[in-house]
Amino acid sequence: MKLTQAEQKKIEDYAQRFLEHKKGKSLKQSSASELEIDLIGFTGEYIVHEYFGKQFNWDFDKKQRFDDIVLLYKDKAVVCDIKGSYSDYELRVPKWQIDEDKDRGIDIYILVSIEEDFSGGDIIGIVSKKVFKKQAVLKKYNSECYCLGSEYLSSIDNLDG
């Protein structure tokens, strides 16, 4: 999915505001800047919201995040955590998010491959948290994360908005 210049600017402005909002609470997991990490994540989240025709909530506060999306899987509401990445071959979830059970009630992970200039991206696939926890392998990049190859992901067509 390609993004317009206006959409890219709106995502960048949101990421800048969020960076200011979370000042001093870094969960940095990469050699990339915190702004770049947030741009990757928010671009992926925006793409999934657009794909399903859902309104992206441009607000956040100290108690609640609005970037997860609730979709339907076999007529059941599921909370989805979107994981953006420059690559399309591996879904990565931070070790602390799994080990400390800090996943905000997530049912499904969605992998989105993001263009390095943030001009768009592609939804690669989905996996349930249950399957991810069984099959993912712990790896160390700049930080530890659980990883699952994209060949183990199911089609996004299994979800409905």
Secondary structure, DSSP 8 states (H G I E B T S, - for coil): -B--HHHHHHHHHHHHHHHHHTTT-----SSS-HHHHHHHHHHHHHHHHHHTT--------SS----SEEEEETTEEEEEEEEEES-SSEEEEEHHHHHTT-STT--EEEEEEE-TTSSBEEEEEEEEHHHHHHH-EEEESSSEEEEEEGGG-B-GGGEE-
